[in-house]
Amino acid sequence: MPFRPGEHGYGTVTKVLHWLTFVALVVQFVVGYAIDRFDDLLEPVANRFFAGEAEGLVLVHAGLGVVILALAIIRLVWRRVAGLPPWAPTLSEGERRLAHATETILYGLLFLVPLSGLGLFFLSGEEWDVGSSTWRAPWEWFDDDALLSVHIVGHVLVFVAFAVHVGLVSKHQFVDRDGLLRRML
C-alpha cells in the first residue's frame, strides 16, 4: 500500500490518521455524554479512578480533546506535505463541491469542538468533582454557558456533517457501486 496519496486514492498515513480520528471521536462522544448520564458502561471506570464521581470523566474527556486537536493538526500538516489524490472520477461536480464543503466543515469542527471544551476546562472558572478532590478551571475568562453552547452546537454540526459525509460515501458504495470506499480502506 503506498505511503502517500496518489491515483490509487489515499495513502497509508492519511488512512491511519482518518480512522484514528474517527475512533477518537466515537470514544470522545461516549465519554462526553456519559459525564452527565453516567451509565453502567463507564461506572466501573469512575469507581476505579475517580472515587465513583462521574465528573471525573471530565479529565478523560479533556485528554481526548487534546488528542483530537493534535490529530487535526497532524492531519492538516500531512495534507500540506503529501497532498490529496485526484478526485474519484465517479464523483459529479456537485458531489465534489459537497465533499469539499463537508470536509472543510469537519476540519473546522475538529478544532472548534476541542478548543471550546478545553476553554470550559481551563478558562471558565467551572468546577468539577474528580475523585476525592475538586478541579476548578484556573481562569475565568469566558462565560461557561457561552462556551458550553459553542461546544454543543459544534457537536450537532459534527453529526450533521458526518451524516452528509457517510451519506455521500454510502450512495457511491451501495447505489452507484463504484467502490469509492476502497480509497479510504
VENZIMO-V997773 format. One record per helix or strand of 2 or more residues. SS is the DSSP state (alpha for helix, beta for strand). FROM is the first residue (numbers start at 0). LEN is the number of residues. If there is no record, write none. Layout:
SS&FROM&LEN / SS&FROM&LEN
//
This chain:
alpha&11&26 / alpha&39&10 / alpha&53&29 / alpha&92&31 / beta&126&4 / beta&132&4 / alpha&143&32 / alpha&179&5
//
